Amino acid sequence: MAKTRALLTQTEREQVAGEHGNDRKYQATSRIRRRIKDEMTKDIEVLAEHHPDLLDELREVVCEGESDE
Protein backbone atom coordinates (compact mmCIF):
# COMPACT_ATOMS: atom_id res chain seq x y z
CA MET A 1 0.00 0.00 0.00
CA ALA A 2 1.31 3.45 -0.91
CA LYS A 3 2.28 5.74 1.92
CA THR A 4 0.15 8.86 2.19
CA ARG A 5 0.80 12.19 3.83
CA ALA A 6 -0.91 13.79 6.75
CA LEU A 7 -0.16 17.49 6.87
CA LEU A 8 3.27 17.69 5.20
CA THR A 9 4.68 16.11 2.09
CA GLN A 10 8.16 14.58 2.32
CA THR A 11 9.53 17.53 0.37
CA GLU A 12 7.87 20.00 2.74
CA ARG A 13 9.39 18.16 5.70
CA GLU A 14 12.80 18.67 4.10
CA GLN A 15 12.06 22.32 3.32
CA VAL A 16 10.90 23.09 6.85
CA ALA A 17 14.08 21.44 8.12
CA GLY A 18 16.05 23.90 5.99
CA GLU A 19 17.44 21.32 3.58
CA HIS A 20 16.48 23.39 0.50
CA GLY A 21 17.39 26.90 1.64
CA ASN A 22 15.57 29.64 3.50
CA ASP A 23 13.38 30.72 0.57
CA ARG A 24 11.91 27.22 0.20
CA LYS A 25 11.51 26.98 3.97
CA TYR A 26 9.49 30.21 3.98
CA GLN A 27 7.29 29.05 1.09
CA ALA A 28 6.61 25.67 2.70
CA THR A 29 5.78 27.32 6.02
CA SER A 30 3.27 29.58 4.30
CA ARG A 31 1.56 26.64 2.53
CA ILE A 32 1.38 24.62 5.73
CA ARG A 33 0.01 27.55 7.73
CA ARG A 34 -2.72 28.03 5.13
CA ARG A 35 -3.67 24.33 5.35
CA ILE A 36 -3.88 24.50 9.13
CA LYS A 37 -6.05 27.63 9.13
CA ASP A 38 -8.31 26.73 6.22
CA GLU A 39 -8.47 23.03 5.47
CA MET A 40 -7.80 21.62 8.94
CA THR A 41 -10.54 23.80 10.40
CA LYS A 42 -13.05 22.42 7.88
CA ASP A 43 -11.91 18.84 8.53
CA ILE A 44 -12.37 19.29 12.27
CA GLU A 45 -15.89 20.65 11.77
CA VAL A 46 -16.84 17.63 9.63
CA LEU A 47 -15.37 15.17 12.14
CA ALA A 48 -17.06 16.91 15.08
CA GLU A 49 -20.43 16.59 13.40
CA HIS A 50 -20.16 13.21 11.70
CA HIS A 51 -17.48 11.17 13.47
CA PRO A 52 -16.51 12.50 16.92
CA ASP A 53 -14.53 9.34 17.70
CA LEU A 54 -12.12 10.13 14.87
CA LEU A 55 -11.85 13.70 16.14
CA ASP A 56 -10.89 12.33 19.55
CA GLU A 57 -8.20 10.18 17.91
CA LEU A 58 -6.86 13.23 16.08
CA ARG A 59 -6.75 15.22 19.32
CA GLU A 60 -4.89 12.41 21.08
CA VAL A 61 -2.18 12.42 18.39
CA VAL A 62 -1.92 16.19 18.02
CA CYS A 63 -2.07 16.96 21.72
CA GLU A 64 0.12 14.06 22.85
CA GLY A 65 2.59 15.20 25.46
CA GLU A 66 0.77 18.42 26.33
CA SER A 67 0.43 18.93 30.03
CA ASP A 68 -2.82 19.88 31.71
CA GLU A 69 -1.38 23.04 33.26
A tleap script that builds the chain and sets N, CA, C and O, in Angstrom:
source leaprc.protein.ff14SB
mol = sequence {
  NMET ALA LYS THR ARG ALA LEU LEU THR GLN
  THR GLU ARG GLU GLN VAL ALA GLY GLU HIE
  GLY ASN ASP ARG LYS TYR GLN ALA THR SER
  ARG ILE ARG ARG ARG ILE LYS ASP GLU MET
  THR LYS ASP ILE GLU VAL LEU ALA GLU HIE
  HIE PRO ASP LEU LEU ASP GLU LEU ARG GLU
  VAL VAL CYS GLU GLY GLU SER ASP CGLU
}
set mol.1.N position { 0.843 -1.179 0.000 }
set mol.1.CA position { 0.000 0.000 0.000 }
set mol.1.C position { 0.889 1.243 0.000 }
set mol.1.O position { 1.879 1.306 0.728 }
set mol.2.N position { 0.533 2.220 -0.813 }
set mol.2.CA position { 1.311 3.454 -0.909 }
set mol.2.C position { 1.180 4.266 0.370 }
set mol.2.O position { 0.123 4.308 1.000 }
set mol.3.N position { 2.260 4.896 0.728 }
set mol.3.CA position { 2.281 5.737 1.918 }
set mol.3.C position { 1.660 7.085 1.566 }
set mol.3.O position { 1.975 7.667 0.528 }
set mol.4.N position { 0.787 7.574 2.422 }
set mol.4.CA position { 0.150 8.864 2.188 }
set mol.4.C position { 0.670 9.895 3.182 }
set mol.4.O position { 1.342 9.552 4.155 }
set mol.5.N position { 0.358 11.135 2.932 }
set mol.5.CA position { 0.802 12.192 3.831 }
set mol.5.C position { -0.321 12.583 4.781 }
set mol.5.O position { -1.496 12.309 4.535 }
set mol.6.N position { 0.062 13.214 5.841 }
set mol.6.CA position { -0.915 13.790 6.752 }
set mol.6.C position { -0.986 15.285 6.449 }
set mol.6.O position { -1.800 15.718 5.634 }
set mol.7.N position { -0.161 16.047 7.082 }
set mol.7.CA position { -0.159 17.488 6.872 }
set mol.7.C position { 0.950 17.919 5.916 }
set mol.7.O position { 0.746 18.816 5.098 }
set mol.8.N position { 2.113 17.293 6.009 }
set mol.8.CA position { 3.272 17.690 5.204 }
set mol.8.C position { 3.648 16.606 4.201 }
set mol.8.O position { 3.542 15.412 4.481 }
set mol.9.N position { 4.085 17.046 3.036 }
set mol.9.CA position { 4.685 16.106 2.092 }
set mol.9.C position { 6.120 15.858 2.540 }
set mol.9.O position { 6.640 16.587 3.385 }
set mol.10.N position { 6.759 14.844 1.985 }
set mol.10.CA position { 8.162 14.579 2.318 }
set mol.10.C position { 9.031 15.780 1.948 }
set mol.10.O position { 9.927 16.161 2.700 }
set mol.11.N position { 8.762 16.364 0.798 }
set mol.11.CA position { 9.528 17.531 0.369 }
set mol.11.C position { 9.341 18.694 1.335 }
set mol.11.O position { 10.302 19.387 1.670 }
set mol.12.N position { 8.107 18.911 1.783 }
set mol.12.CA position { 7.867 19.997 2.741 }
set mol.12.C position { 8.568 19.727 4.068 }
set mol.12.O position { 9.045 20.661 4.713 }
set mol.13.N position { 8.637 18.488 4.476 }
set mol.13.CA position { 9.389 18.161 5.698 }
set mol.13.C position { 10.846 18.581 5.540 }
set mol.13.O position { 11.441 19.155 6.453 }
set mol.14.N position { 11.411 18.290 4.371 }
set mol.14.CA position { 12.799 18.668 4.097 }
set mol.14.C position { 12.953 20.190 4.050 }
set mol.14.O position { 13.924 20.740 4.570 }
set mol.15.N position { 11.988 20.859 3.423 }
set mol.15.CA position { 12.060 22.315 3.319 }
set mol.15.C position { 11.963 22.979 4.688 }
set mol.15.O position { 12.725 23.899 4.986 }
set mol.16.N position { 11.048 22.528 5.506 }
set mol.16.CA position { 10.896 23.086 6.851 }
set mol.16.C position { 12.168 22.846 7.669 }
set mol.16.O position { 12.526 23.662 8.518 }
set mol.17.N position { 12.835 21.746 7.416 }
set mol.17.CA position { 14.084 21.435 8.116 }
set mol.17.C position { 15.257 22.256 7.574 }
set mol.17.O position { 16.368 22.175 8.098 }
set mol.18.N position { 15.009 23.045 6.526 }
set mol.18.CA position { 16.050 23.901 5.986 }
set mol.18.C position { 16.962 23.231 4.988 }
set mol.18.O position { 18.020 23.770 4.664 }
set mol.19.N position { 16.581 22.067 4.492 }
set mol.19.CA position { 17.441 21.319 3.577 }
set mol.19.C position { 17.458 21.882 2.153 }
set mol.19.O position { 18.272 21.461 1.331 }
set mol.20.N position { 16.562 22.833 1.859 }
set mol.20.CA position { 16.480 23.389 0.504 }
set mol.20.C position { 16.623 24.911 0.503 }
set mol.20.O position { 16.229 25.570 -0.458 }
set mol.21.N position { 17.179 25.462 1.561 }
set mol.21.CA position { 17.389 26.904 1.639 }
set mol.21.C position { 16.257 27.633 2.326 }
set mol.21.O position { 15.157 27.102 2.483 }
set mol.22.N position { 16.541 28.853 2.733 }
set mol.22.CA position { 15.568 29.640 3.498 }
set mol.22.C position { 14.347 30.043 2.694 }
set mol.22.O position { 13.247 30.109 3.243 }
set mol.23.N position { 14.515 30.317 1.392 }
set mol.23.CA position { 13.382 30.717 0.571 }
set mol.23.C position { 12.353 29.594 0.491 }
set mol.23.O position { 11.155 29.832 0.639 }
set mol.24.N position { 12.821 28.376 0.259 }
set mol.24.CA position { 11.914 27.218 0.200 }
set mol.24.C position { 11.280 26.956 1.561 }
set mol.24.O position { 10.115 26.568 1.640 }
set mol.25.N position { 12.035 27.165 2.621 }
set mol.25.CA position { 11.510 26.981 3.974 }
set mol.25.C position { 10.356 27.950 4.220 }
set mol.25.O position { 9.324 27.558 4.764 }
set mol.26.N position { 10.523 29.199 3.826 }
set mol.26.CA position { 9.486 30.210 3.982 }
set mol.26.C position { 8.238 29.844 3.183 }
set mol.26.O position { 7.121 29.951 3.688 }
set mol.27.N position { 8.427 29.414 1.943 }
set mol.27.CA position { 7.294 29.046 1.092 }
set mol.27.C position { 6.524 27.855 1.670 }
set mol.27.O position { 5.294 27.860 1.707 }
set mol.28.N position { 7.252 26.847 2.114 }
set mol.28.CA position { 6.605 25.672 2.698 }
set mol.28.C position { 5.834 26.043 3.959 }
set mol.28.O position { 4.716 25.575 4.173 }
set mol.29.N position { 6.436 26.882 4.787 }
set mol.29.CA position { 5.778 27.315 6.019 }
set mol.29.C position { 4.473 28.023 5.709 }
set mol.29.O position { 3.470 27.808 6.390 }
set mol.30.N position { 4.477 28.852 4.702 }
set mol.30.CA position { 3.272 29.576 4.300 }
set mol.30.C position { 2.178 28.614 3.830 }
set mol.30.O position { 1.016 28.765 4.209 }
set mol.31.N position { 2.542 27.631 3.009 }
set mol.31.CA position { 1.557 26.642 2.528 }
set mol.31.C position { 0.968 25.847 3.695 }
set mol.31.O position { -0.240 25.618 3.757 }
set mol.32.N position { 1.822 25.439 4.602 }
set mol.32.CA position { 1.378 24.622 5.730 }
set mol.32.C position { 0.467 25.435 6.640 }
set mol.32.O position { -0.561 24.938 7.101 }
set mol.33.N position { 0.840 26.674 6.895 }
set mol.33.CA position { 0.011 27.553 7.732 }
set mol.33.C position { -1.380 27.717 7.130 }
set mol.33.O position { -2.382 27.698 7.846 }
set mol.34.N position { -1.434 27.877 5.812 }
set mol.34.CA position { -2.722 28.028 5.125 }
set mol.34.C position { -3.563 26.762 5.276 }
set mol.34.O position { -4.771 26.842 5.498 }
set mol.35.N position { -2.931 25.597 5.158 }
set mol.35.CA position { -3.668 24.332 5.347 }
set mol.35.C position { -4.227 24.221 6.753 }
set mol.35.O position { -5.369 23.802 6.939 }
set mol.36.N position { -3.434 24.591 7.734 }
set mol.36.CA position { -3.880 24.500 9.127 }
set mol.36.C position { -5.077 25.408 9.344 }
set mol.36.O position { -6.077 24.987 9.925 }
set mol.37.N position { -4.988 26.655 8.881 }
set mol.37.CA position { -6.050 27.633 9.133 }
set mol.37.C position { -7.310 27.352 8.323 }
set mol.37.O position { -8.419 27.549 8.820 }
set mol.38.N position { -7.155 26.900 7.095 }
set mol.38.CA position { -8.313 26.726 6.223 }
set mol.38.C position { -8.822 25.289 6.210 }
set mol.38.O position { -9.931 25.007 6.664 }
set mol.39.N position { -8.014 24.401 5.696 }
set mol.39.CA position { -8.465 23.028 5.472 }
set mol.39.C position { -8.628 22.237 6.764 }
set mol.39.O position { -9.601 21.499 6.916 }
set mol.40.N position { -7.705 22.377 7.681 }
set mol.40.CA position { -7.796 21.620 8.940 }
set mol.40.C position { -9.047 22.027 9.721 }
set mol.40.O position { -9.717 21.187 10.322 }
set mol.41.N position { -9.347 23.312 9.703 }
set mol.41.CA position { -10.541 23.799 10.396 }
set mol.41.C position { -11.802 23.147 9.832 }
set mol.41.O position { -12.680 22.727 10.585 }
set mol.42.N position { -11.884 23.066 8.509 }
set mol.42.CA position { -13.049 22.422 7.878 }
set mol.42.C position { -13.107 20.941 8.222 }
set mol.42.O position { -14.180 20.410 8.506 }
set mol.43.N position { -11.958 20.275 8.198 }
set mol.43.CA position { -11.910 18.844 8.528 }
set mol.43.C position { -12.394 18.603 9.961 }
set mol.43.O position { -13.144 17.661 10.215 }
set mol.44.N position { -11.972 19.439 10.874 }
set mol.44.CA position { -12.373 19.289 12.273 }
set mol.44.C position { -13.870 19.469 12.424 }
set mol.44.O position { -14.509 18.737 13.179 }
set mol.45.N position { -14.439 20.434 11.717 }
set mol.45.CA position { -15.891 20.648 11.772 }
set mol.45.C position { -16.650 19.415 11.281 }
set mol.45.O position { -17.639 19.008 11.890 }
set mol.46.N position { -16.185 18.827 10.184 }
set mol.46.CA position { -16.839 17.627 9.633 }
set mol.46.C position { -16.726 16.471 10.619 }
set mol.46.O position { -17.708 15.773 10.869 }
set mol.47.N position { -15.547 16.265 11.177 }
set mol.47.CA position { -15.374 15.172 12.139 }
set mol.47.C position { -16.217 15.392 13.388 }
set mol.47.O position { -16.814 14.447 13.904 }
set mol.48.N position { -16.272 16.611 13.872 }
set mol.48.CA position { -17.058 16.907 15.075 }
set mol.48.C position { -18.529 16.557 14.860 }
set mol.48.O position { -19.189 16.035 15.758 }
set mol.49.N position { -19.025 16.846 13.682 }
set mol.49.CA position { -20.433 16.588 13.396 }
set mol.49.C position { -20.727 15.134 13.048 }
set mol.49.O position { -21.746 14.587 13.469 }
set mol.50.N position { -19.836 14.507 12.278 }
set mol.50.CA position { -20.162 13.208 11.704 }
set mol.50.C position { -19.385 12.019 12.278 }
set mol.50.O position { -19.804 10.872 12.124 }
set mol.51.N position { -18.259 12.289 12.936 }
set mol.51.CA position { -17.477 11.172 13.471 }
set mol.51.C position { -16.618 11.647 14.646 }
set mol.51.O position { -15.394 11.723 14.532 }
set mol.52.N position { -17.253 11.963 15.763 }
set mol.52.CA position { -16.513 12.497 16.918 }
set mol.52.C position { -15.429 11.570 17.445 }
set mol.52.O position { -14.456 12.041 18.033 }
set mol.53.N position { -15.571 10.263 17.248 }
set mol.53.CA position { -14.531 9.336 17.701 }
set mol.53.C position { -13.219 9.577 16.950 }
set mol.53.O position { -12.140 9.535 17.540 }
set mol.54.N position { -13.324 9.828 15.644 }
set mol.54.CA position { -12.121 10.129 14.872 }
set mol.54.C position { -11.511 11.458 15.306 }
set mol.54.O position { -10.289 11.604 15.333 }
set mol.55.N position { -12.355 12.418 15.644 }
set mol.55.CA position { -11.847 13.695 16.137 }
set mol.55.C position { -11.092 13.496 17.450 }
set mol.55.O position { -10.058 14.125 17.673 }
set mol.56.N position { -11.594 12.639 18.302 }
set mol.56.CA position { -10.890 12.334 19.547 }
set mol.56.C position { -9.527 11.699 19.268 }
set mol.56.O position { -8.542 12.019 19.935 }
set mol.57.N position { -9.472 10.802 18.286 }
set mol.57.CA position { -8.200 10.179 17.915 }
set mol.57.C position { -7.213 11.225 17.404 }
set mol.57.O position { -6.030 11.189 17.743 }
set mol.58.N position { -7.701 12.152 16.591 }
set mol.58.CA position { -6.859 13.231 16.082 }
set mol.58.C position { -6.312 14.070 17.235 }
set mol.58.O position { -5.123 14.388 17.276 }
set mol.59.N position { -7.180 14.419 18.156 }
set mol.59.CA position { -6.745 15.219 19.317 }
set mol.59.C position { -5.681 14.487 20.130 }
set mol.59.O position { -4.712 15.096 20.583 }
set mol.60.N position { -5.863 13.193 20.312 }
set mol.60.CA position { -4.886 12.413 21.076 }
set mol.60.C position { -3.505 12.488 20.423 }
set mol.60.O position { -2.496 12.637 21.112 }
set mol.61.N position { -3.466 12.385 19.103 }
set mol.61.CA position { -2.180 12.421 18.392 }
set mol.61.C position { -1.589 13.833 18.424 }
set mol.61.O position { -0.410 14.009 18.731 }
set mol.62.N position { -2.400 14.820 18.111 }
set mol.62.CA position { -1.916 16.194 18.020 }
set mol.62.C position { -1.526 16.740 19.391 }
set mol.62.O position { -0.537 17.462 19.521 }
set mol.63.N position { -2.294 16.399 20.393 }
set mol.63.CA position { -2.074 16.960 21.725 }
set mol.63.C position { -1.214 16.068 22.616 }
set mol.63.O position { -1.019 16.378 23.791 }
set mol.64.N position { -0.702 14.977 22.078 }
set mol.64.CA position { 0.119 14.059 22.852 }
set mol.64.C position { 1.281 14.805 23.493 }
set mol.64.O position { 1.989 15.559 22.826 }
set mol.65.N position { 1.470 14.593 24.774 }
set mol.65.CA position { 2.585 15.199 25.463 }
set mol.65.C position { 2.278 16.558 26.061 }
set mol.65.O position { 3.076 17.082 26.838 }
set mol.66.N position { 1.139 17.140 25.717 }
set mol.66.CA position { 0.773 18.424 26.331 }
set mol.66.C position { 0.375 18.177 27.768 }
set mol.66.O position { -0.307 17.202 28.083 }
set mol.67.N position { 0.802 19.059 28.619 }
set mol.67.CA position { 0.429 18.929 30.027 }
set mol.67.C position { -0.888 19.645 30.266 }
set mol.67.O position { -1.294 20.518 29.497 }
set mol.68.N position { -1.538 19.260 31.336 }
set mol.68.CA position { -2.821 19.883 31.710 }
set mol.68.C position { -2.582 21.010 32.700 }
set mol.68.O position { -3.185 21.030 33.773 }
set mol.69.N position { -1.718 21.939 32.356 }
set mol.69.CA position { -1.375 23.044 33.259 }
set mol.69.C position { -2.475 24.039 33.368 }
set mol.69.O position { -2.344 25.028 34.089 }
savepdb mol mol.pdb
quit
